[in-house]
Amino acid sequence: MSDPLLTVQNLSVGFRAKTGVVQAVTDVSFELRSGEVLAVVGESGSGKSVTALAMMRLHPKSAVITGHVQFDGQDLLALSEEEMRKVRGSDIAMIFQDPMTALNPVFTVGNQIVEAIRIHNDMSTEQAWTRAVELLDLVGVPEPKRRAAQYPHEYSGGMRQRAMIAMAISNDPKLLIADEPTTALDVTVQAQVMEVLHDVQQATGSAIMLITHDLGLVAGSADRVQVMYASRLFETGSIDEIFYESCNPYTRALLDSIPDLEGVKDELHPIPGNPPSLLNPPSGCPFRPRCPMAIDVCREEVPQLQPIANSHASRCHRAHELEPLTTGAAS
Amino acid sequence: MALDTSHDTAPDGPTSTAALLAAADDLEGLSEKPKSFGRLAWERFIHHKLALFGLFGLIFIALAFFVGPMFSEFDISTTDVLNRRAGPSRDHWFGTDEIGRDLFVRTARGGRYSMQIGLLTAVLSTVFGTIMGATAAYFGKAVDQIISQAMNLLLVVPALVVLAVFALKFGSTWWRLSLVLAALGWVRISRVVRGVVLSLKEQEFVMAARAAGASHFRIIFRHLLPNVIGVVAVEITLLLGATIVLESTLSFLGLGVKPPETSLGQLVADAKGSIDDDPIRVLTPGIMIVLIVLCVNFLGDGLRDALDPRSKVERG
């Protein structure tokens, strides 16, 4: 296989706070190939969004970043701000969580797509406008010609997210980062937006990094899954490996907490306790205080990411002792 | 077409999402032809009765001030010694002062100066204040500290005293007076803009613009400032009014434009001695000040509504 499009090595992000350094991302390494869809899953504050922002160098100034982000032959963390600006929006594009505020309220949607195109391309406004209308059509905005001349407040939430996707793909990015693209939308619209993302991925062949806390969303759309907890990668593997052969108690707890529409489950299974403070993480494994399988060694040592199979790895001292899951609804 | 059938016949049949979305649009009444921003803003503006009143009022006053004196045989310094302290008449529409100068011509000239000073000051303060306020808020940290402290410094300084000193030293012509007024006036606009941008920059579209590769310069000028126009339009008119009043105050204190030139405030000051036996002499320039300021404020109100793309054209 060819070289990966994106290689993240030992990425760590800390935020200087008054009371110390908050470690938001700790030693994260992963790869992403062209055309691949990688889902990054985790609770709020697990570091998934910060990882993406740090990759694009859009983090707040108070952040301290170490590690390497190799993208398409260049180290993004070593680029100048000027060079980085050329990468953003053209090679790597991003879709944000809240389509309500991610579009500028005083410009028409078409205008904003035109701007996104013209930042990176030497194209006349008319040409760019034609392209904007085509893009809106591609993401399934009905009557794109008329819609392009409308303002964001005239769009519904789902339509705005489609417009955001159109804007993000306007320069044929090699990598599309979608930061919780459906969190602010209701369930039926979520499905439509995911479908659009899928179609777009098929059409453009770009890689997608899908950040979400919704495992249900992941199941239908991703090739590989990466589970993050308390700033660390906890498990990584193919979709089947994560959903059916998970070797990590945290992943299993997450899977168990998904409400089931058809099964006999009549109550939810939340994970007891709260995620640990990133300012004063507990000793040993950060999941230890909430883990049903914790043993003495978990208190003393932070577990390493242990290889399970080819592409499958889990951060747990007892990873190899875990029985393979049979089905999601077995319990 | 698909919409109609699914609607009437089969509530349990699969309804295409596209049709549903189209239906939703029709309900919102969005299917009319799109209009350009300028056209929409204009439509909103001409439906704003007070704003129209303000606009035509200003045009009328300006015309009267610029064209009116041409129909009079008098100049601002010609004295009609036979008609001193005269009331309004056919020759002297607003009467004359104690040395027989025509008060209409003087009011017109004074009004012109007041309007010029007000306009230039408002424009200068707005441009400078908006850029400073947006820069302070967008970059934050040290930049914000420096600009904000400079603004605070200018705010605690008693404006009238500074103005008096500077006006004495530099304020011999109307545009110099205007510069001095603007040097203090930008703070107000700057504070308002800073506040708005502080909240705007936290919105995701700023991050989205950065993620699309936009530079700081582009974000401030293309994304943030257009969002501020509505607020600034109001501030600029308030400032214009305040400047005319402040200039009048300065002139009243004898620190404004120098004789033989005059301004509305100067005219009020000239007339203050005769307020008992000739109140109209004080009232005419005073009413002019009030009218100009009122019209400008109405205009600003209308502009704010017109420039906000979220506001709808008033129905009926």
Chai-1 contact restraints between the chains, C-beta under 6 A:
chainA,res_idxA,chainB,res_idxB,connection_type,confidence,min_distance_angstrom,max_distance_angstrom,comment,restraint_id
A,L58,B,R210,contact,1.0,0.0,6.0,A-B,restraint_1
A,R85,B,G213,contact,1.0,0.0,6.0,A-B,restraint_2
A,R88,B,A211,contact,1.0,0.0,6.0,A-B,restraint_3
A,R88,B,G213,contact,1.0,0.0,6.0,A-B,restraint_4
A,G89,B,A212,contact,1.0,0.0,6.0,A-B,restraint_5
A,G89,B,G213,contact,1.0,0.0,6.0,A-B,restraint_6
A,M94,B,A211,contact,1.0,0.0,6.0,A-B,restraint_7
A,F96,B,E204,contact,1.0,0.0,6.0,A-B,restraint_8
A,F96,B,A208,contact,1.0,0.0,6.0,A-B,restraint_9
A,D98,B,E204,contact,1.0,0.0,6.0,A-B,restraint_10
A,T101,B,Q203,contact,1.0,0.0,6.0,A-B,restraint_11
A,T101,B,E204,contact,1.0,0.0,6.0,A-B,restraint_12
A,A102,B,E204,contact,1.0,0.0,6.0,A-B,restraint_13
A,A102,B,F205,contact,1.0,0.0,6.0,A-B,restraint_14
A,A102,B,A208,contact,1.0,0.0,6.0,A-B,restraint_15
A,L103,B,F205,contact,1.0,0.0,6.0,A-B,restraint_16
A,N104,B,F205,contact,1.0,0.0,6.0,A-B,restraint_17
A,N104,B,H223,contact,1.0,0.0,6.0,A-B,restraint_18
A,V106,B,P226,contact,1.0,0.0,6.0,A-B,restraint_19
A,V106,B,N227,contact,1.0,0.0,6.0,A-B,restraint_20
A,V106,B,P309,contact,1.0,0.0,6.0,A-B,restraint_21
A,A116,B,A212,contact,1.0,0.0,6.0,A-B,restraint_22
A,I119,B,G213,contact,1.0,0.0,6.0,A-B,restraint_23
A,P142,B,A18,contact,1.0,0.0,6.0,A-B,restraint_24
A,P142,B,L21,contact,1.0,0.0,6.0,A-B,restraint_25
A,P142,B,A22,contact,1.0,0.0,6.0,A-B,restraint_26
A,R146,B,P34,contact,1.0,0.0,6.0,A-B,restraint_27
A,A149,B,P34,contact,1.0,0.0,6.0,A-B,restraint_28
A,Y151,B,P309,contact,1.0,0.0,6.0,A-B,restraint_29
A,H153,B,R310,contact,1.0,0.0,6.0,A-B,restraint_30
A,E154,B,L30,contact,1.0,0.0,6.0,A-B,restraint_31
